[in-house]
Amino acid sequence: MPGKIENIRNIGIMAHIDAGKTTTTERILYYTGINYKLGEVHDGTATMDWMIQEQERGITITSAATTVYWDYNNENYRINIIDTPGHVDFTVEVERSLRVLDGAIAIFCAVGGVEPQSETVWKQADRYHVPRICYVNKMDRVGADFFQVVNQIKEKLGAKPVPIQIPIGEEDEFIGIVDLISGKAFSWDEESFGMTFNEIPVPEHLTDLVKEYRAQLIEGTAEESDEMLSRFMNDPDSITEEDIISNLRKATIENRITPVLCGASFKNKGVQLLINNVIRFLPSPYDVPAVKGINPFTGKEEERHPDPTEPFTALAFKIATDPFVGRITFFRVYSGKLDAGQQVLNTTTDKKDRVMRLILMHANKQNPIKFIEAGEIGVAVGLKDVRTGDTICDVKHPLVLETMTFPEPVINMAVEPKTQEDVDKLSLAFAKMAEEDPTFKLRVDNETGQTLISGMGELHLDIICDRLRREFNIECNRGAPQVAYKEAILNAVEHREVYKKQSGGRGRFADLLIEISPAGKETKGLNFVNEIKGGAIPREFIPSIEKGLKSAMMNGPLVGFPIEGVTVRLIDGSFHSVDSDALSFEVAASMAFRNAAKKAKIVLLEPIMRFEVITPNEYVGEVSSDLTKRRGHVEEIDTRLGNQVIHGKVPLAEMFGYVTTLRSLTSGRATSMLEFSHFQGTPKEIMDEVLFKIRGYVPIYN
């Protein structure tokens, strides 16, 4: 294991579904010597797809972590890799992985190019300022077009792609690549599964193209510094490979450019050069800015650097349940060193916990280690109360890092166990899964008593129920999937609530005046503003008031859907020196919010989905017309490989069973992709229809 932090790379592999993420990872494991045989997704033998459901369906569901070692320029490098899912229902896995990674490989299919989920993961990487390199995979497929994909990366993603390789041939003729930095061409030996590759002459028909793109590469590199630009103008031949690499690395880490490579992972071509370029261009923990957090004692911002001598600080980014060791916590160490058996502080909850064991993960296999240092990604056994996004740190040096935000569920399903004995088991199983997956939510409908589970899509909930059967041995009856609506208030309402209870002896008393109003579009939950002055309500009761408000927001006044984006101002109140306590103010706040919300104008919010439908030319009219009938809005139609691609937005409520309709309309020749976009107010006639369907009547509302 290399001791240098500058020799560590923490990278993720992200892409649209079926672009080849897991296949590429399997090749990396094979060529780095971690695996002795190649695992294939279609055979269900991929190392990183270790869940039974992943092997059966040929998709990645949960992000898997592994560590490999690679020699480059006589140095040994350690690469921590997280293979993320491509399916939109599991976007949370990408979100939490990107939060803790230093760099990423964005994989694009040479035929499909930039697809809907490609855009989503690219925006997620932009949000966390993650430098990335692009790998155009499947160059051996019919319809592969490297330069078309480069153009799409520029136009659709707003990136600045810089090809550093160009393919030799395409489709069946794809035999290798030309490296523009060195000017050399390479082909791969098929008998050794691409383990060996050879330098070959640059094909004559590519000579002019290689000269053109290499000149563009050197010119772009020269623009990075005045000294290089001067050398380029006066003596272009003086610019060395090292000059190009160092300047490209600087620009990549600063997110100003994105190097683009190509290959065919399934045919074992191009993967070793991809690993070399991960080392060359993606940052080490030293190359990214120091992580910042708030000291909970002083309230001031502090920095932590990737240095083993600084206080230990880490972020938990994933919770999982292992069948052998139980609950495990994946975390990224930003500073300091952690020993197995050491006590740590969870600054998010202000609780202490002890790390019993430390392990490095290879998919679902474990390698025990004695300690872990800054810049590394590891797994802890024994942390009981840690949740996704919590900060764990040295007990004497607390720091709270910025937590993670996750998308809201868009689909509900009612479930019930088939036998009475499984009722308690079901609650425990759901609690475990909710710990692991922040986009999986559970609630009980107050009126019907049904258990409702919520997720990001039908596949997401299907996997949840499948896991119940396989992992927890619980058989369930399922209701039909329903849209997960939300409620929102449209106007400001002021309300005073006096909570008074006498039962002989000490009573309960709380008095507060609040104003509820719509929050900004960026606010997802509660925006709580405390305006109490002069000690009208003691400070120790304020957190209980906030807790009561949050709990009341879970059930809106219309039909009990959660309330989205509310600002609550705590204006005034009073307390009793004997009868007032935290619980009294929590109950009063909950009652105040519910009563205030009943006076407000309420609207139902529905999830709006971004769609992409790929259809032959002759069906564009029928498909567009059908989408319009579903309250869809077509925003753009473009061409891809002779087909028409229709983009736009449509309410999720109108899209149940759409795949079957689309097949009928196009004789099975069209495909579609849905992805969550945002929540939007429902038109009044649709809202009345929904309310009548859910409750059998339309409530009287403002």
N, C-alpha and C positions, 0 to 999 in steps of 0.2 A: 504494500500500500504506500503510494508516494506521500512524503511528508510535507510537500510544498503546497500551500493553498493556491498558488498561481497555476498549479497543474491539475486543478479540479474543474470540471465542467458540469454544471447542473442544468440539464436540458429536458425539454418536453418535445414530444412528437405529436403534432396536431394537424387535422385535416378534415375534409368532408368524408362522410361514410364511403367506404370502398375505394379510397385513394391509395391504400397500401401501407398504412401506418404500422400495423402489426407485422405484416410481412417484412417490411424494412427493418423493424426492430429484431425480428428473428434472424435476419442476415447479419446484423451487427453482433448479436450474441454468438453466432457461429464463427464469424471471422475473428472475433476477439478471444475465442477459445473458451467462452463460458459454456456453450453447448457443443456437444460432439456430433449432433446430427441436426438437420434442418427441420423445424416444425412448420407445418402449413396450416393456415386458417381454414381452408376448405376441407382438410382432413380432420379438423378438430384437435390437432396436435400442437398448436402454437403455445409456446411456453407462457407468454404474457396473457393469453386468454385462458386463465386457469379455472374460471367458474364453469360449472356444467352447462349453464344457460348460454354462455359465450361459445362453448364448443359446439353445442347443438345448432345454434343459429348462425354461427360464423361471423359474429359481430363482437366488438369490444363494448362491455357494459361498465366496468369499473376501471379506473386508472391503475396500472400496475407499475411498481417501481423495481428497478434493478441497477446493479453497479457493474461496469466493465472496465477493463484496463487496456490501454493502447500505447504502443511505442511510436513516437513521432520525433524525427530529428534527434535520435539517441536519448530521448527523455521519456520517462514513463508517466502517462496521464491517466487520471481516474475520471470516468464519465458516469455520473448518476443520471439514469434515463427514466422518464415517466412516459409510458405509452397511454395516451388518452383516447376516450371513445370519440367516434365521429357522428354518432346518431344524435339528433337534436334533443331527444328526451333526456340524454345524460350530459347535457352541457355543463352541469354543476361540476363534473369531474374535471373538465377543462379549466373552468373558472378558478377552482381552488389550487390546481396544479400551477397555473401561470402566476398565481400570487407569490409562490415561493421559488420559482425558477429564475435563473439568470439569463437563459437564452432558449431558443426554440427552433426546431426544424418544421417549416410549414410544407407539407407534401401536397402536390397537386397532380391530378390525373392528366396525362398528356392528351387525352381525348376530351374529358369533361371540362378541364380547365378550372376556372374559378366558379365554384358552385355555392349554393346558399349557405351551407354550414362553413364553407371556407371563409366567407365574409364575416360570419359570426365570430369564429375563433380569431380571425385577424383583428377585429375590433376589440376583443377581449385582451389580446396581446398589446394592442395600442394603449388600452386603459392602464395596464400595468407597466408600460414602457419596456417591454421585453424585446431585446434585439433578436432578429431571426435570420436564417438563411432559407432559401426556397429550394425544394428538390422536385423537379418535374419527373414523376414516376411513370411507369407503363409506356415507355417509348417504343416498346415492341408491339403495342396494340394497333389494330386497324383504325385509322383516323388520327393517329398521334401527330401532333403539330407543336413542336417546342416553342417556336417564335410566336405562334398565336397565343400560347399560355402566358409567355412573357408580356405580351401586349395587354392581355386581360388583367394581369397583376397590376400593371401600371394604370389602366383605365378604371377598373372596377374597385380596386383596393386603395387607389391614390398613393401607391408606393413608388419607390424609385428602384426598379429591378435592374441589376447589373449582371448580365450573363458572364460567368467565368469559365463556362464549358459550353461547347456546342456538340450536338450528337453527330455521329457518323452513321448516316442512314436513318430511316424511320420505318415503323411497322416491322414486317418480316426481315427487312434489310438492316435493321439496327444491329450494329456489331460492336460499337464502342463509342468513345468520346474523345474530343480534342480539348486539352487543358489550355485555356488561353493565357494563363499566367506564365507557364513554362514553354508554351508553344509545342508541346509534345502530344502525340496521340496514343491511346491505349485500347487494347482489346482484351477480353476475358476468356480464360480457358474453361470450356463447358464441362470437361471430364472431371475437374476438381471442384465442381460446383462454384466456380468463380473464385476459388481460394487464391489462385495465381492469376496475375494479369501481366501482359507484355506490352512493351513500347513498340509501336508500329509507325511506319512513315505516314505523314499526314496525306490523306487521299488528294490527288491532283485537283479533282473537281471542287474541293473545299478550300483550296489554297487562298483564293481571293477573299472568300467569306471569313476565313480565319484571320487574314491580315486586317480586314475591315473592323471586325469586332475586337481584335487585340489592340488596334490603334485607339478605338473608342475607350477600351478599358484603361490603357496607359494615360490617355488624355484626361479621363475622369479622375484617375488617381493623382495626376499631376496638379489638378485643381485643388487638392486637399492642403497644399502648402505652397508658399511663395517660392521657397528654395527649389521644390520639385518642379514647379511651373517654369522657373527660369531654366532648369536643366532640360526640360522637355522642349522648350523653344530653341535652345542653343545646341543641345547634343542629346537627342532622344535615346540614342543607344546606351547612354550612361545610366539610364534607369534600370535597376536590377530587379530580379524577382522579389528579393527581400524588401525593396522599396515599395513595390506594388502591394505585397502582403501586409506590411505594417500600416500603410495608409488606408487600405481597404478595411483592415481590422478596426482602425480608429473610427472610420465613418460608419461601419456596421454597428459597433457598440453604441455610438451616439444616435442610432436610428435614422441616419440620413440616407443610407442606401441599403439594399437587400441583395446580397450575392445570389445568383441563380445557378443551380447545377441540374444535371439530368442523369437518368439511368433507367434500369428495368430491374427492380428488386427481385421479382419472382424468377427472372432469368439470370439472377446473380451477377448483374452488370452495374458497376458504378458505386457500389456501397462502400468499398474501402476508401475511395477518394472522398466520399461524403464524410466519413469519420475524420479523415485528415483535415477537411475544411471546417468541421466542428471545432477541432483544436485550433486551427488558424484564426477563425473569425469570430467565434462566439466567446463571450466574456468568462473570465474566472471570477470567483467571488471578490477578488481585489479590484476588478475592472468596473464594478457597478457601484453606484453611490452608497454611502453608509446608510443603514436603516435608521429611521427616526421614530421616536415614541415619546409618550408623555410620562413623566415621573408622577405617580399618583400622590406622593407626599407633598411635592413642591408645586405641582401643576405646570412645571416648565418642560419644554421640549429638550430631549437629549438624543445624542447619536450613539450608535454602536457600530464599531468597525469589525471586519472579519479578522479578528486577532484572538488567538487562544488565551492571551493573558488578560483580556478585558473580562468584565462580569458576564456570566452566562445569560444569553437571551435567545429564545427560540419561538417559533410560531407553529402551533398545531394546525395542520391543514387537512387531516383526514382521520376519522375514527373507523375502525373495522373490528369485526369479531372473528378471531381465528379459532378453528375447531380444537386446536391443541393447547394454546396458551391463553385463550379468552380474549378479553378486550385489549386491543393494541392501538397506539397513537402514532401516526406519521407526523414528523416535525422537521422543520428546517432550522438549523443552528446559524444564527447571524453573528454571534460573538461568544467568546469564552470556550469553556470545556465542561462536559458533563460526564461524570463517572457513574457506572452502574451502582445502584444502591443509594445514590445521593438524593437528598430532599430538595424539592423545587417549590417555587411559589407560583400559583396561577393568579396573575394580577387581574385577570378579567373577573374572577369570582372572589379574589382575595382569600383563597384557601391554599393550604400547604398540602403537598402530595409527595410520595416517594417513588422514584423510578426503580423498580425491582430488577429489571433486566434491560439491556440494550441489544438490539439486533439490526443487522443489515438485511433487507429483503431482496430476494430474487424471485419475482412474481409472488407465489405463495409459499416459497421455501425460505427458511431462516438461517442466518449465520450469526451466532452470538459474538458480541464484541465487548471489550472492557470499558471503553470510553468513546466519546465522539467529540469532535472539535469544530470550530468555526468554519463555515462554508460547506458543511456536509449535510446530507439528508439521511435520517435514521428513523428507527421505530423503537418506541418505549413500551414496556410491559409494566402494568401496575398502576398507571394513572387512572384514578376512578372517576373524577369529576370534570375532566377536561372535555371541552366540546370543540368542534371545528371553528377555527378563527381565534381561539384563546391564546394568550401570550403566557409562556412558562419561562421563568427566569430565576436567577440567583436570589435566595431569600433575603439577602442584605442589600441587594441593588435592584429594586423593583422598577419595571418599565412596562407601559402598555403600548403595544404596537397597533397600528391601524388594522381593524378586523376586516372580514370579507363580507361582501354583499351578494345575495343569491336571488335569482329570479323567483317570482311567485308561482305557485302551482296553477294550472289552467283547467284541470279536469278532475272531477270527483267520481267516486264509485262507492256504493253501499256494500259492505261485506258483513257476513255473520258466520260464525263457526257452525259446522254441521251437527256437532254434538255439544251438549251442555258442559261436559267436562273440559272442553277446549276454550271456554270463555276467558278464564284467567290466563291461560297459556297464550292466547291471542294478544291480550294487552301487553304482556311482557315481550312477545316477539315484535310487535309494532314499535314498542319503546326502543328496542335495540336497533331496529332499522331506521327509526327517526334520528337516533344518535349518529348513525353512519351517513345518512343522506339528508342534508338540510332542505332539499326541495320536496321531500316526502313529508306530508302533514297529516295529522289525525285529529278528528274531532267527533263529538257525539251530538247529533241533532236534538236540541232540547224538546222539540214537539213530538218527533216520531220515535226518539230513543235509538235511532239507527247509528251504527258506527260508520262514519264516512272517511275514506282515505282520499288524499289529494296528491296529484303528481303532475309531471310535465307532459304527459301524453298517454295514449292507450298502451303503448309498448312498455312504458315505465311501470304502470300499474299491473300489467300482465307479468312482468318480471317479479314484482313484489309478491304477487299471489303465488307464483311458481316457487319462489324462495320459501314462502310459508309452508308449502307442501313438502319440499325436499329437505330443507334445513331444520324446520321446527315440527314437522310431521303433523301439520294442522290442515285439514280439508275445510274449505270455505264455500259458501254460496255467495255468488256475486250479483249485484244489480247491474243494470245497463250504465255505461259511462255517461256522466252528466257534465255540463260546463260548470266550471268553478267561477261563479259570478262574484262581484264585490259590490259594496254599497259606498256611496260618497255623498257628503253633504254639500250643498250649493251656496249656502248663505251663513252669515254669522248669527249666533244665538247666545244670549246671556241667560244664565240660570243660577239660582241660589238653592242650595240643598242643606237642610238642617236634619241631621240624623240624631235622634234622641231615643234612648231606651232605658227604662227603669224596671228592674226585676227584683227589688229588695237588695239592699247592700249596694255595692258599687255598680253604677250603670255605664252607659256608653253615650258619648256626646262628640259630635263633630259638626262644624258649620263651615261651609265654603261657598264662594262665589266664583263661577268659571264662565269663560266665553269660549265657545267652539266655533271654528271657522275653517274653510277649505285651506289646505296647505299648498305650497307650490308643487309643480309637476314632478320635481325631483324627490319630494318627500314621499316615502312609501308608507311609513307607519305613523307614529305619534311625534309631533313636534311640540314638546312641552315647554312652556314659558312661565317661569315662576316670578310673579310681580309682587309678592308679599313683602311688605315693609314694616319695620317697627315691631317685629315679633308677634304679629297678629296670629300666626300659626307657627309653633316652634319648628326649627329647622329639622329636627329628627323625624318629623312626621311627613316631610315633603316627599322622600322616596316612596312611602306607602301610598301617597296620593297618586303619584305617577304609575305605580303598580296597579292601582284600582282602575285608572283610566285605560291602561293597556288591556286589562282583562275585559272591560266593558266593550272595547272596540272589536272584540272577537265575534260579537253578535249584534248586527245592525238592526234597526227598528222595523225595516220593511219585512224581511223574511229570515233574518238571522245570518246573512252572509257577513264576512268580516268587513269592517269599514276601512277604506283606503285614504291615506293622506289627510290627516286632520291636525290643525294647530289648536292647542288648548292653552288659554291664558288663565292662570290662577291669580285672580284679581284681589280677593279679600277673603276673610274668614275669621273664626274665633274658636276658642277652645275652653275646656273646663279643667281646672287644675287637678281634679280628682278623676272625673269620669272619662277624660279624653285619653286615647292611646292610639298606637299605630293602626291597629285593626279597625278602629272606629273611623279613622280618616280614609282607610282603603275602601271600606264599604260605602262611605259617603261619596267618595270620588266616583265609584262605579255607578251608584244611583244617580248622581248629578249628571254624568255623561249620558246615561240612557234617557233620562228625562229631557235633557237639552236636545238630544238627537231627535226625539219625537216631535219637537216643535220646529225642527229645521226642514228645509226642502231636501228631499232625498232622491237620488237617481241610482239606477242599477248600472254597474259597469260590467262590460263583457270583454273577454280576451279577443284581441284582434291578431290574426296570424298573417305573416308574410308568406306568400306562396310563389312557387315556380313550377310551371307546367311545361314540359317539353313534348311537343306534338308535331306530327307531319303537317305540311302546309295546308293540305285540303281540309283539315279539321279545325283550323284556327277560329273560324266563325262560330261553329257549334260550341267549342270549348269556352270561348269568350262570353258567348250569350248565356251559357249555363252558369258561369261564375257571376255574371251580373245579376241573374235571378237569385243567387245566393247572397245578395247584398255585397258582392265583391266589387273592388275597384281596380281595374286593369291600369297599371302605371306605365308599362313599357313592354314592347315586343321586339326581340332581337333574333338573330339567326345563329344557330350553332350546328355545324356538320350537316347542313341541309334541312334541319328541322327548325321550327319556330319555338322560341322560348318566351312564354308569357309570364310577366312579373306583376305583382300587385299585392293588395291586402284584402282580407275577407274575415268576417266574424267566425270564430271556431264553431259556434252553435249551428252554423249552416253546413259544416263540412263532415259531419258524421256520415259514413257510407259513401264518401265521394269517390274513393278509388274504384268501386264497382261501377258507378255511373260513368266515370271517365273511360273505363275499359269498354263499356257499351257504346259510348259516343265515338270512340276512335278505333274500334275493332281490336282493342288490346295493344295499340301501338304507341300510346302516350304514357308518360310517367309524371308523377307529381311529388312535390316536397313542401311540407308545411313547417313553419318555424314561428315561435311566439314573437310578436312585435311589441304590443303595448295593450293597456286597458283603455276602453273608451266608453262614453255614455251610450246607453241603449235607447233607441227611439221609443217614444211613449207607447205606441201600439204594440211593439215587440215586448216592451217591459210589462205591460198589462197581461199579455199572452203568457209570458214566463211566470208571472206571479200567480195567475190562475192555474197554470199547469202544476206548480209546486204546492200551492196551498188550497186550491179548489175555490178560491175567491180572490178578488183584488182588494188589498187593504186600502183604507182611506189614508191618503198621504197628501202632503202639501205639494 
